[in-house]
């Protein structure tokens, strides 16, 4: 039997970052179910940005702060 292929998660990701990503994904899903626009994310300790949205690129450009683009 072969084992299922699991997604590769870099070792550098901290548990807190993964939990934050999961939380943002749940918020996005809830907003989508309610028909509400959503942009959410965070900047990790290494300066990397994580952003999720259910909006179009045009809407995202209008609403996202410049320092997060």
Secondary structure, 3 states (H helix, E strand, C coil): CCCCCCCCCCCCCCHHHHHHHHHHHHHHHHHHHHCCCCEEEEECCCCCEEEEECCCHHHHHHHCCHHHC
